[in-house]
Amino acid sequence: MRQAALTVELQHKPTAKDRNTFGNNLYPEKIDAMTAIRDSVISRVRIAQSVQKEQYDRKHDQQQFSIRNKVLLKNLIRGDKKGEHFTEHHTGPYTVAEISLQS
């Protein structure tokens, strides 16, 4: 199963331009405020992701396959084009040759 992750990790280093923008006295306060907001957002996103995962797991059963099982694959290439409603919903059957363990 795939792990959800935040893709952006930021490190901010002050520049002379930043100090001129906020003033020497306000700069550390602004950085602290932005860091606190960012940390709050990260924690809220992680909470939301865990809630979404729980809801998904509640509605979906874990599929178990064995070698030599026959399976159908959902046809994801279907579209809104003219005549597409006649295309097959699934492709196959395919035979399971090997099972890879992915987390």
C-alpha positions in Angstrom: 0.0 0.0 0.0 1.3 3.5 -0.9 2.3 5.9 1.8 1.0 9.5 1.5 3.7 12.1 1.9 4.3 15.8 1.7 6.5 16.5 -1.2 7.8 19.9 -0.1 10.2 20.4 2.8 11.3 24.0 3.1 14.3 25.6 4.8 14.3 29.4 4.8 17.6 31.3 5.2 17.4 35.1 5.7 18.8 37.3 3.0 19.5 41.1 3.1 16.4 41.7 1.0 14.2 39.9 3.5 15.6 42.0 6.4 14.9 45.2 4.4 11.3 44.0 3.6 10.3 43.3 7.2 12.7 45.5 9.0 15.4 44.2 11.4 13.1 44.0 14.3 10.1 42.2 12.7 12.1 39.6 10.6 12.5 36.9 13.3 8.8 37.3 14.3 7.6 36.9 10.7 9.8 33.8 10.2 8.5 32.3 13.5 4.9 33.0 12.5 5.4 31.5 9.0 7.1 28.4 10.5 4.2 27.9 13.0 1.6 28.2 10.2 3.6 25.8 8.0 3.8 23.3 10.9 0.1 23.6 11.6 -0.7 23.0 7.9 1.6 19.9 7.8 -0.1 18.4 10.9 -3.6 19.1 9.5 -2.8 17.6 6.2 -1.4 14.4 7.9 -4.6 14.2 10.0 -6.8 14.6 6.9 -4.8 12.0 5.0 -5.1 9.5 7.8 -8.9 10.1 8.0 -9.2 9.6 4.2 -7.1 6.4 4.4 -9.4 5.0 7.2 -12.5 5.8 5.2 -11.0 4.2 2.0 -10.0 1.1 4.0 -13.4 0.7 5.5 -15.1 0.6 2.1 -12.5 -1.5 0.2 -11.5 -5.1 0.9 -7.9 -6.1 0.5 -7.6 -8.3 -2.6 -5.8 -11.6 -2.3 -4.4 -13.2 -5.4 -2.5 -16.5 -5.9 -0.3 -17.6 -8.7 -2.2 -19.0 -11.7 -5.4 -17.1 -10.7 -7.4 -15.6 -13.6 -8.0 -11.8 -13.3 -9.6 -9.0 -15.2 -8.1 -5.6 -15.4 -10.2 -2.5 -15.5 -9.9 -0.7 -18.8 -8.8 2.9 -17.8 -8.3 4.1 -21.4 -12.0 4.5 -22.0 -13.1 8.0 -22.7 -15.9 10.3 -23.8 -15.2 9.9 -27.5 -17.9 9.0 -30.0 -18.6 5.2 -29.8 -16.6 4.7 -26.6 -19.7 3.3 -24.8 -19.2 0.1 -26.9 -15.6 -0.5 -25.5 -15.1 -3.2 -23.0 -15.1 -2.3 -19.3 -12.4 -4.8 -18.5 -9.5 -6.5 -20.4 -8.3 -10.0 -19.9 -8.5 -12.6 -18.4 -4.9 -12.6 -17.5 -3.1 -15.3 -15.5 -1.1 -14.2 -12.4 2.5 -15.2 -13.0 4.2 -13.7 -9.9 3.3 -11.6 -6.9 5.5 -8.8 -5.8 5.3 -7.5 -2.3 5.0 -3.7 -2.2 4.2 -1.6 0.8 
